[in-house]
């Protein structure tokens, strides 16, 4: 197993063919996030989004990777700021 440095930031630079409001909903609504974040690669069992400065982001899925020695994979972070509009 290889140790990886923690992810310290996440910037979306991709253009999506949907209105900004729809993309915002997909990233901030727990049920929406569970439905698409890992696509068909894993079954998401938990999604937590606290949409406020300092809020938590936590996503857990069943492991689908044979080389990963754990039952679950997870991604977590912190909301630094929210800019309305």
MITILUM-374589 format. One line per 8 residues: number of its first residue (from 1); for each residue x negated, z, y negated of N, C-alpha, C, CB. Coordinates in steps of 0.02 Angstrom, whole numbers, plus 50000, padded with zeros to 5 digits. Atoms other than C-alpha are relative to their C-alpha. Glycine has a CB too. Layout:
<rs>
NUM	X Z Y X Z Y X Z Y X Z Y; ... $
</rs>
This chain:
<rs>
1	49958 50000 50059 50000 50000 50000 49956 50000 49938 50048 50061 50000; 50036 50004 50062 49938 49957 49826 50033 50043 49947 49994 49927 49976; 49972 49962 50055 49959 50078 49682 50006 49955 49940 49955 50062 49983; 49988 50041 50059 50033 50000 49527 50006 50045 49939 50064 49958 50008; 49993 49963 50062 50023 50059 49348 50074 50000 49980 49957 49969 49943; 49929 49998 50020 50191 50114 49276 50014 49948 49946 50018 50070 49974; 49978 50047 50051 50287 49988 49173 50014 50040 49937 50064 49961 50024; 49992 49962 50062 50279 50046 48993 50047 49968 49951 49933 50010 49968 $
9	49952 50033 50044 50390 49918 48910 50031 49941 50036 49967 49977 49934; 49963 50056 49970 50515 49783 48952 50030 49960 49944 50054 50024 50051; 49974 50042 50054 50550 49640 48834 50032 49939 50032 49943 49980 49951; 49965 50059 49975 50677 49505 48870 49981 49941 49956 50078 50010 50001; 50020 50059 50038 50606 49337 48818 50035 49938 50027 49925 49991 50003; 49965 50057 49970 50720 49228 48921 50064 49987 49960 50017 50015 50074; 49937 50019 50033 50864 49134 48843 50053 49993 50055 49993 49934 49959; 49945 50003 49953 51027 49159 48935 50055 49957 49970 50026 50071 50017 $
17	49947 50044 50023 51170 49034 48923 50066 50035 49991 50008 49943 50047; 49939 49961 50012 51296 49168 48874 49996 50029 49930 50009 50056 50053; 50001 49967 50066 51348 49248 48709 49962 50066 50003 50072 50011 49975; 50038 49938 50004 51243 49396 48652 50041 50060 50022 49974 50011 49929; 49956 49944 49981 51392 49513 48677 50004 50006 50076 50070 49990 49970; 49996 50000 49927 51403 49463 48861 49935 50026 50031 50016 49929 50027; 50064 49977 49976 51218 49491 48889 49992 50075 49988 49943 49961 49966; 50003 49929 50016 51227 49660 48803 50041 50040 50050 50025 50013 49928 $
25	49957 49967 49952 51371 49709 48918 49967 50003 50069 50068 49964 50005; 50033 50003 49935 51272 49655 49072 49943 50050 50006 49974 49930 50014; 50056 49953 49999 51125 49765 49024 50020 50073 49988 49949 49981 49949; 49982 49932 50021 51222 49917 48964 50058 50030 50038 50016 49999 49928; 49944 49975 49960 51373 49933 49079 49975 50012 50071 50060 49950 49999; 50028 49982 49934 51327 50024 49240 50025 49955 50056 50016 50071 50016; 49972 50043 49946 51444 49922 49351 49975 49929 49995 50076 50001 49999; 50027 50068 50010 51387 49757 49275 49926 49997 50023 50006 49979 49925 $
33	50071 49998 49982 51204 49807 49297 49991 50004 50076 49967 50060 49967; 50003 49995 49927 51232 49857 49479 50013 49933 50033 50050 50052 50026; 49979 50063 49969 51311 49687 49514 49945 49946 49997 50062 49975 49966; 50046 50056 50007 51167 49578 49455 49926 50016 49998 50018 49962 49941; 50071 49986 50015 51002 49669 49425 49952 49977 50054 49992 50074 49989; 50044 50024 49947 50925 49634 49596 50032 49942 50039 49983 50056 50048; 49968 50058 49968 51045 49494 49644 50013 50013 50074 49957 49939 49992; 49989 49994 49928 51052 49464 49831 49942 50035 50035 50010 49931 50029 $
41	50059 49970 49969 50883 49548 49861 50011 50071 50023 49943 49997 49952; 49991 49930 49982 50949 49726 49872 50070 50023 49980 49947 50044 49967; 49935 49969 50017 51109 49829 49872 49986 50059 49953 50038 50023 50065; 50010 49947 50048 51109 49936 49715 50049 50057 50016 50010 49975 49927; 49959 49943 49983 51172 50111 49755 50013 50045 49940 49966 50040 50054; 49990 49958 50059 51155 50191 49584 49975 49964 49938 49964 50068 50008; 50022 50025 50064 51146 50134 49404 50023 50049 49946 50028 49928 49986; 49985 49954 50054 51137 50250 49256 49973 49970 49935 49969 50071 50013 $
49	50021 50024 50065 51132 50190 49076 50027 50048 49947 50026 49926 49987; 49981 49956 50056 51134 50315 48933 49981 49963 49936 49965 50071 50004; 50012 50046 50055 51151 50199 48785 49996 50037 49933 50055 49947 49997; 50015 49965 50063 51075 50304 48646 49925 50008 49996 50036 50069 49997; 50072 49990 50007 50901 50332 48576 49979 50059 50042 49981 50011 49925; 50022 49948 49954 50808 50433 48706 50039 50003 50065 50004 50066 49966; 49958 50001 49940 50939 50391 48839 49961 49974 50060 50061 49957 49989; 50033 50020 49937 50893 50360 49021 50029 49935 50027 50007 50056 50052 $
57	49980 50059 49961 50900 50200 49122 49971 50012 50070 49973 49932 49968; 50022 49986 49932 50892 50226 49311 50041 49957 50048 50007 50076 50017; 49967 50045 49952 50931 50099 49447 49967 50012 50068 49994 49925 49978; 50025 49988 49933 50914 50134 49634 50033 49950 50047 50014 50074 50023; 49974 50048 49951 50934 50008 49776 49971 50014 50069 49984 49927 49979; 50026 49996 49932 50915 50005 49964 49940 49953 50005 50054 49981 50052; 50061 50040 49993 50743 49940 50010 50012 49940 50045 49943 50044 50028; 49996 50061 49959 50739 49761 50073 49930 49971 50014 50043 49948 49964 $
65	50068 50025 49994 50549 49745 50074 49965 50033 50058 49961 50011 49934; 50029 49969 49940 50467 49773 50244 49933 50035 49988 49991 49947 50053; 50065 49970 50014 50297 49818 50168 50005 50063 49958 49955 49951 49966; 49991 49940 50041 50370 49957 50059 50020 50057 50045 50054 49989 49944; 49989 49948 49950 50364 50122 50154 50056 50049 49984 49937 50039 50008; 49946 49955 50018 50518 50200 50073 50068 49968 50011 49993 50022 49926; 49932 50025 49988 50705 50183 50103 50032 49970 49938 50044 50055 50026; 49970 50024 50062 50742 50149 49920 49946 49974 49953 50039 50057 49966 $
73	50041 50022 50056 50668 50057 49773 50036 50021 49937 49986 49922 50001; 49968 49976 50061 50699 50117 49597 49964 49974 49939 50002 50076 49999; 50026 50019 50065 50674 50069 49417 50029 50051 49951 50018 49926 49981; 49974 49953 50050 50687 50194 49276 49963 49991 49935 49995 50072 50025; 50031 50006 50065 50653 50199 49093 50039 50040 49949 49996 49928 49979; 49968 49964 50054 50706 50265 48925 50019 49950 49946 49954 50055 49971; 49977 50041 50055 50807 50182 48788 49964 50025 49937 50078 50002 49991; 50037 49979 50060 50695 50186 48634 50044 49999 49939 49940 49955 49989 $
81	49954 50004 50057 50824 50129 48508 50054 49949 50016 49963 49982 49935; 49944 50047 49993 50989 50036 48496 50014 49973 49930 50065 50035 50031; 49988 50032 50065 51015 49911 48356 50069 49967 50003 49944 49948 49983; 49933 50030 49999 51200 49874 48324 49999 49929 49970 50050 50045 49961; 49989 50065 50029 51257 49697 48288 49954 49949 50025 49994 50003 49928 $
</rs>
